[in-house]
């Protein structure tokens, strides 16, 4: 084995033992120093091999300390914000017919809570497919909160025939539910909002429980920021209540 090969062996052995423990690396460097003094001829060889041993130990230990320091240092606010931004699901716009797809998806995938706020009701939306999906969500244990009640010029909400049929279907589904709770709230509201499990919310112009024909353009914003979603869910469940029906039974009248 040549002298250069020995330097490689010295470097690797000291590096590996230092990574295991600082003291092991120091003992290894000291051992190579004593071995050099005992076996090598010429001060040049002794100096080079001793230098290799100790610089390997010192360099490896400094690298380990720096790495530990970086890992233990808390992230700055800017770094945390950047990291969160990279991981966060981006907001998106929902247009026209895609609203129906979003409502269907929400009914099929909600796990704990679904909030739907719409100014009006219609059995054109609260149809057989909607009722089947709603019943399925309730059977999974999802709590569904529905609010409606846009006011006319007299400050009243007058149910049309199609809205009355929709409301009766909703009440019947609520009465049959044995797991999830269906809460139906009538209050003065022109809000149009869909909140799913506090994971995301969709807010915009679309009347979720009345619009079936898409005569006009509809646009909504789908947001995923948890703070915003939680605030929207609370706002949609709140407000001055005229009447509240839980599982089809009127339990409060303001």
N, C-alpha and C positions, 0 to 999 in steps of 0.2 A: 504494500500500500504506500503510495507516495505521500509526501508532506501535505500537499493540497487536499488529498482525500481525507487525511486526518483532520484538517480544518473543518471540512464539511461534517464529519462525524461529531466533532466537538460542538459545532454550532447547533446541529439538530438535537443532540442529546441534552444540551443545556436548555434549549428552547422548550422541548417537550416537558422536561421536569419542572421548569419554571411555571409553565401553564398549569401544571397540577398544583404546585404550591411554591411560594416564593423561596422558602427555606431549602426545599429540595433542589431548586435551581442553583442556589448559592453553594450548597454542598457539592453539586456537580462541578461548578466552576472552580471551586477550591481543589477538588480532586484532580481535575485536569492540570491545574497549576503545579501541584506537587508532582504529578506524573511527568510533566514537562521538565521540571528541575532534575528529576531523577534519571531520566532516560535520554533526553535530547542533548546533542553536542552542539555547542556554539551558542552564544548569547542571542544571536539574531532569531534562531528558531524558537528559543524559549520565550522571547519577548512576543513574537508573532502569535504563538499558540496561546500564551497567557492572555494576551489582548483579545483574541477571538473568544475565549471562554467567558471573560468578564463582560465584554461588550454584548455578547449574546444574552447573558443574564440581565444586564441593565436595560437593554433595548426592549426585551420581551416584557419585563416588569413594568416599564413606563407605558408600553402599549396597553397592558392589562388595566393599569390604573386609570388611564385616559378613557378607556371603554366603559369602565365602571362609573366614572364620573358623569359621562354623557347619559348613561342609562338611568342614573339616579336623579338627574336634574329634571325638575318638572317642566312640562312644555309651557311655553309662553302662550298668552291669549291668542296671539296671531297664529301660532302654530296649531293650537287646538281648533281655532275657527277654520283654518285651511283644511285640517284633517276632517273635521265634521262636514265641510262643504264638499269634499271629495266623495264622502260616503253617502251623503244625503241624496234621496231621490229627487230629481228636478221637478219643479212645477210644470204644468202643461195646460194648454187650452183645450177645451172640449167644444166641438161644434155640432150643431144640427142633430142628425140622427144618432150620433155617437152618445148623446145623452141617454137614449133608450138602452143602449148597450151597457153603459155605466150603471144604470139602475138595475138591470138584470144581473150584472156581475156582482153588485153589492148584495142583492138578495141571496145569491148563490154562495157567496164567500164570507159574509159577515160571521164572526165567531161569538161576539159578546153583545154588541150594541149597534143598532142602526137607527139613525135619526133622519127623518124625511120631512121637510117643511115645504109646503106648496100653497099658494094663495087659494087655489080651487081644487075640487075633486071632480072626477069624471069616470064613469064606468067604461069609457073607451080605453082608459089606462088601467083602472082597477078591473081588469078582465080576468078570464079564466087562467091565463098564463101567470099574471101577476099574483092572483090569489093562491095558486099552487106554490109559487116560489115563496110567498110570504108565509104560508103554512109550514113549508119546509124549514124556513129560517127559525120560526117559533119552536118547531119540533127539535131543532138543534140546541135550543136553550138561549137563542138570541132575544134580547129585549128590544122591541121595536117601538119607537116614539114617532107618531105622526101628528103634525100640526097643520091646520088650514084655517081660513076664515077672512079673506080679503074683504074689506068693508066697501059698501057702495056709498053714494052721495049722502045717504041718510045715516051713515055710520053703522049699517046693518050688513050681515052676511046672509043672503037669501039663497037657500039650496035649490038648484034646478032639479028637474026630474033625474037627469043623469047623475048628478052629484048625490041625490038621495039614494039612488040604487047603489052607488059606490060605497056610501057610508054604511048602508045595511049589510053589504057583503063584508066590509071590514069588521063590523061588530060580530057577525056570525063566526068569522075566523077567530077573533079574539076569544069568544066564548068557548070554542072547542080546544083552545090551547091548554096544555097541561104542563108545559115547561117554560118556554119564554113568555114574557109579558108584553101584550100589545096595549100601548097607551095612545088614545086618540084625543087630541086637544083642539078645541075650536076657540080661536082668539083672533083679534084684529091683526092680521099679518099679511104683508106683501112680499115676504122673504121667499127665496127659492134656494134651498140648501140641502145637501146630502152629506151626512157624516158617517163614516164606517169605522167602528172599533177605535175611534180616536187615532186611527192610523192616517187617514186622509179625509179631506173634505172637498166638495165641489160647490162653488157659489157662483151664481150668475143670473141670467134672465129666464132660465127654463123652468116652467111649472111642471114639477116632477109627476104630479098625480092628476094632471088635467090635459096636458098637451100631447095629442096623438097624431095630429095632422101635419105639423111642421110647415105651416103656411109662411111664416116669417123666419128670418135668420135667428139662430139662438147661439149664444156664446157664453161659456162659463170658465172659471179658473179652477183647476185642480191643484190643491196645495197639500204638502206633506209635513210642513213644520209643526212639530207636536204642540208647541205653545199656542199657535194660531188655531189648530184643530180643536184643542181642548176648550179654548175660549168660544169658538163657534158652537161646539156641542152644548156648552152651558147656556149660551145666548138663545139657541134654538129651543132648548127645553124650558126657558124662562119666559117672562112676559106676563102681562095681565091676562088671566084666564077667564073666559066666559063659561066654559063648561069643559070638564075633563071626563073622559070615559076610559076605564081600565078594563081590558078584556071584555069590552062590549057593555059594561055597566056604568051608568053615570055615578061618580063618586064625589064630585065637587061642583058647585055652581057658585060663581062669584057674583 
